[in-house]
Amino acid sequence: MSALATPVRRTPPAATRRTRGGVLPWLAVPALALFVAFGVIPLVGVLFLSFTSWDGLGEIQMSGLTSWRAVLGDPGLMHALWVTLLVMVVSWAVQTPASILLGVFLAGRQRYRAVLAVLYFIPLLLSQAAIAIAYKALLDPNFGLGAGLGVDLLIQDWLGEPVLAFSVVIFVVSWQFIPFHSLIYQGGVRQIPRSLYEAAEIDGAGRVRKFFSITLPQLKYTIITSSTLMVVGSLTFFDLIFVLTAGGPADATRVLALDMYKRGFQASLMGPASVIAVILVLVGLALALLLRRLGGRDANASQLEGA
């Protein structure tokens, strides 16, 4: 009777150990180099320019805190910051529910829903400047869609009244970016185990109950990710607002990014413009960290682990 041989544990050769411990980290060097070149260095340069006086062409002169005092003491900064936060909050409140519902609908296995998903994604492929030009033409009270169809409700000065102009900006932004966030939620819904829904059906839960008791809790971290992209992205709205309203009427849509452009490239005040750029970075960083904090300590955990 022969005894079974004890399996021998093979030790990986020294070359393999060196590969795992020494070579793999070097694979991140190209990405790190690109991040430093296009992220860190420009940010440091903008921070440096915020302490200078420069018109964009002449000699750069150090001015200390002069630009910071001028910007922080300008009432227009607080107005632009308020409009930016308002655009952020209202667009989030419009996009998030619509994106979740659309994502849940598109997560179905029916073939026609896949076709609709492709059609819904088309607005995201268009340039914001092109979208702004198209909507500006459609909303023209004299030659736009309302005048062409003869519908009095559509014949309004959409871009000439502060409330209407702000509403148009929110609508256009939501129209373009809801498909993107719907795609995120679609992927999140498809990661939810089918067994959870089957158990709920056995207990007699309907569609509405399953949505609020299973789908939404399981999408917690997806909602945080989508909200982070939505909130931070809203700080960079520029070309759409610049073409659509140019910040008007009466600065009703003058966000920080547009204020930065007008100070830097129209007024040739690169110092104050750089100050606003630094403020935008700080606000975006603070909001991203806040949303990550709201996600809890298990924000990196699997979506399937928490309700």
LINGI-V579607 format. One record per backbone hydrogen bond with DSSP energy under -1.0 kcal/mol. CO is the residue of the C=O (numbers start at 1). NH is the residue of the N-H. Records with the same first field share a line. If there is no record, write none. Layout:
BEGIN
CO=NH / NH
END
This chain:
BEGIN
13=17
14=18
15=19
16=20
17=21
18=22
19=23 / 24
24=27
25=28
26=29
28=32
29=33
30=34
31=35
32=36
33=37
34=38
35=39 / 40
36=41
39=43
40=44
41=45
42=46
43=47
44=48
45=49
46=50
48=51
49=52
51=63 / 64
53=61
54=270
61=53
63=66
65=69
66=70
67=71
68=72
69=73
71=74
74=77
75=79
76=80
77=81
78=82
79=83
80=84
81=85
82=86
83=87
84=88
85=89
86=90
87=91
88=92
89=93
90=94
91=95
92=96
94=98
95=99
96=100
97=101
98=102
99=103
100=104
101=105
102=106
103=107
105=108
111=115
112=116
113=117
114=118
115=119
116=120
117=121
119=122
122=125
123=126
127=131
128=132
129=133
130=134
131=135
132=136
133=137
134=138
135=139
138=145
140=144
144=148
145=149
146=150 / 151
154=156
156=158
157=160 / 161
161=165
162=166
163=167
164=168
165=169
166=170
167=171
168=172
169=173
170=174
171=175
172=176
173=177
174=178
177=181
178=182
179=183
180=184
181=185
182=186
183=187
184=188
185=189
186=190
189=192
193=196
194=198
195=199
196=200
197=201
198=202
199=203
200=205
201=204
206=210
207=211
208=212
209=213
210=214 / 215
211=216
214=218
215=219
217=220
219=223
220=224
221=225
222=226
223=227
224=228
225=229
226=230
227=231
228=232
229=233
230=234
232=235
233=236
238=242
239=243
240=244
241=245 / 246
245=248
247=253
249=252
253=255
255=259
256=260
257=261
258=262
259=263
260=264
261=265
262=267
263=269
269=273
270=274
271=275
272=276
273=277
274=278
275=279
276=280
277=281
278=282
279=283
280=284
281=285
282=286
283=287
284=288
285=289
286=290
287=291
288=292
289=293
290=294
291=295
293=296
296=299
298=301
302=305
END
